[in-house]
Amino acid sequence: MLGFLNSKVASFYFKSIGCNLGGGYRWYNYTIEKILVVNPKLYKSKGKIEKLTNQLCKKDVNQNLALMLKMDNLFYNEYCLNSDEINFLKRIE
């Protein structure tokens, strides 16, 4: 769950349902309740996601970028995103 919540896929989703404050997003109960999260047990890459999440918790900020890129790629594959969709997500950050 932690891996998903920190992915570009989740970031895009949050931004599409949250209230934009012009530099951040505000979360109301009704927006949080709309978050659709797949049961992590159903992920094909569950073991890899768990391993990366554990590594992210132990590494310093400089190493986290490379790990987050790996995490994002796992979620792109989990959600069967094509290259156009992936490029879109990368551009909106």
Secondary structure, 3 states (H helix, E strand, C coil): CHHHHCCHHHHHHHHHHCEECCCCEECCHHHHCCCCCCCHHHCCCHHHHHHHHHHHHHCCHHHHHHHHHHHHHHHHHHCCCCHHHHHHHHHHC
